[in-house]
Amino acid sequence: MTTITVEVPDEVRNLIDEARGNQDMAAYLLTAAERQARRKLARRPIDEANIHSGQLTFQYTTRGRLRSINLAQQSCRVYIEKKLYITCFFDQLLEESVKEALDCFVEVTGEAKLSPGAEELRVREMNLQEVKVVEPQPGEDGFGTISVKDFLASEFVGVWKDRTDIDDSDEFARRLRNL
């Protein structure tokens, strides 16, 4: 265990206090530091990568929530943050593991790819070699989202089923989004 003392200007301390709510200061700062580290790891520098077929590739392991699967393209998305995801491709051998991991917190390992022409270098794609369902660490799963399974079990699904003024629910939702 390491103890760190940090002097923080009052205005920064006030911002941190407002953002962390009732969470312990040390736990909040550790979570923030871990998120920053994950962002940096997702943007590995070029010198750690091998140039292969015009793309930068390297072995990579990350953790996040497996959110969507496209079986036709044998791909899925692993969200390492709320809006930051990695598109992962898998072969037939991993298909069942990927399907079982849908909406779960996972650790994935594989060959990661960076695009050399990208504005920011970050892991955008991976060819999966392993998928493991894992328990998230405190604060690691706090994306502010809900799983599809939990949403379908919520009181929101079917809330308008008895409304007679909604003939086409898709059209109604489209109109609401355009308001």
C-alpha positions in Angstrom: 0.0 0.0 0.0 1.4 3.4 -1.0 0.3 6.7 0.6 0.3 9.8 -1.6 -0.2 13.3 -0.4 -1.4 15.9 -3.0 -1.9 19.6 -2.6 -4.9 20.7 -4.6 -6.1 24.3 -5.2 -9.4 25.0 -3.5 -11.4 25.5 -6.8 -10.2 22.1 -8.0 -11.0 20.5 -4.7 -14.5 22.0 -4.9 -15.0 20.5 -8.4 -13.8 17.1 -7.2 -16.1 17.2 -4.1 -19.1 18.1 -6.3 -18.3 15.3 -8.8 -17.6 12.6 -6.3 -20.7 13.0 -4.2 -20.6 10.7 -1.2 -17.8 8.5 -2.6 -14.6 8.4 -0.6 -12.0 10.9 -1.9 -9.3 8.2 -2.2 -11.6 5.8 -4.0 -12.8 8.5 -6.4 -9.3 9.6 -7.3 -8.1 6.0 -7.7 -11.1 5.4 -10.1 -10.3 8.5 -12.0 -6.6 7.6 -12.3 -7.6 4.1 -13.5 -9.9 5.5 -16.2 -7.1 7.8 -17.4 -4.7 4.9 -17.5 -7.2 2.8 -19.5 -7.6 5.7 -22.0 -3.8 5.9 -22.4 -3.5 2.2 -22.8 -6.2 2.3 -25.6 -3.9 4.9 -27.3 -0.7 2.9 -27.3 2.3 4.7 -28.8 3.5 3.6 -32.2 6.8 2.4 -31.0 5.1 -0.4 -29.1 3.4 -1.7 -32.2 4.6 -3.9 -35.1 4.1 -2.7 -38.6 2.1 -5.5 -40.4 0.4 -5.1 -43.8 0.3 -1.3 -43.5 -1.4 -1.3 -40.1 0.0 -1.1 -36.7 -0.7 -4.3 -34.7 0.2 -5.6 -31.2 -1.0 -8.0 -28.6 -3.5 -6.3 -26.3 -5.8 -7.1 -23.3 -8.5 -4.7 -22.1 -11.7 -4.9 -20.0 -15.1 -3.5 -20.7 -18.8 -4.3 -21.4 -19.6 -6.4 -24.4 -22.6 -4.6 -25.9 -23.5 -5.7 -29.4 -22.8 -8.7 -31.6 -23.1 -9.0 -35.4 -23.0 -12.7 -36.1 -23.0 -12.2 -39.9 -19.7 -10.2 -39.7 -18.5 -12.2 -36.6 -17.9 -8.9 -34.8 -18.9 -7.3 -31.5 -18.2 -4.1 -29.6 -16.5 -3.9 -26.2 -17.1 -0.6 -24.5 -14.2 0.4 -22.3 -15.9 3.7 -21.5 -19.4 5.1 -22.2 -18.7 6.3 -25.7 -15.3 4.6 -26.3 -15.5 1.1 -27.8 -13.3 -1.3 -29.7 -14.7 -3.4 -32.6 -13.7 -7.0 -32.0 -13.7 -9.7 -34.6 -13.9 -13.4 -33.6 -13.8 -16.8 -35.3 -16.2 -19.7 -35.2 -14.4 -21.2 -32.2 -15.1 -18.0 -30.0 -18.7 -17.4 -31.3 -20.4 -19.2 -28.4 -18.2 -17.5 -25.8 -19.0 -14.1 -27.3 -22.7 -14.8 -27.4 -22.6 -15.9 -23.7 -20.8 -12.7 -22.8 -23.3 -10.3 -24.3 -24.1 -7.5 -21.8 -21.5 -8.8 -19.4 -18.3 -7.2 -18.2 -15.4 -9.0 -20.0 -11.7 -9.1 -20.4 -10.7 -9.6 -24.0 -7.3 -10.4 -25.4 -6.2 -10.4 -29.1 -4.3 -8.7 -31.8 -5.1 -5.0 -31.7 -5.0 -2.6 -34.7 -4.2 1.1 -34.9 -4.8 3.1 -38.0 -1.7 5.1 -38.9 -3.7 7.8 -40.6 -6.1 8.4 -37.7 -6.3 11.8 -36.0 -5.7 10.1 -32.7 -4.0 6.8 -32.3 -6.1 4.4 -30.3 -7.2 0.8 -30.5 -10.1 0.7 -32.9 -10.2 -3.0 -33.8 -9.1 -6.3 -32.4 -9.0 -9.9 -33.6 -10.1 -11.8 -30.5 -8.1 -14.7 -29.1 -9.8 -14.9 -25.7 -13.0 -13.6 -24.1 -13.6 -14.0 -20.3 -16.5 -12.8 -18.3 -15.1 -11.1 -15.2 -16.4 -9.1 -12.2 -15.8 -5.3 -12.6 -13.7 -3.5 -10.1 -15.4 -0.7 -8.1 -16.1 2.2 -10.5 -15.0 0.2 -13.5 -18.5 -0.6 -14.7 -20.0 2.9 -14.0 -20.8 3.8 -17.6 -24.2 5.1 -16.6 -25.9 2.6 -18.9 -28.2 -0.3 -18.5 -27.9 -3.8 -20.0 -30.4 -4.9 -22.6 -31.5 -7.7 -20.3 -32.1 -5.3 -17.4 -33.9 -2.8 -19.7 -36.2 -5.5 -21.1 -37.1 -6.6 -17.5 -37.8 -2.9 -16.5 -41.1 -1.2 -16.2 -40.4 0.8 -19.3 -40.9 -2.0 -21.8 -44.6 -2.1 -22.7 -45.5 1.1 -20.8 -47.5 2.4 -23.8 -49.0 -0.9 -24.9 -52.6 0.1 -24.1 -52.5 3.5 -25.8 -54.9 3.7 -28.6 -53.5 6.9 -30.1 -50.2 5.1 -31.2 -50.7 3.0 -34.3 -47.1 2.7 -35.4 -44.7 2.7 -32.5 -41.6 3.2 -34.8 -43.2 6.2 -36.5 -44.2 7.6 -33.1 -40.6 7.2 -31.7 -39.2 8.9 -34.8 -41.5 11.9 -34.3 -40.5 12.1 -30.7 -36.8 12.1 -31.6 -37.4 14.9 -34.1 -39.2 17.2 -31.6 
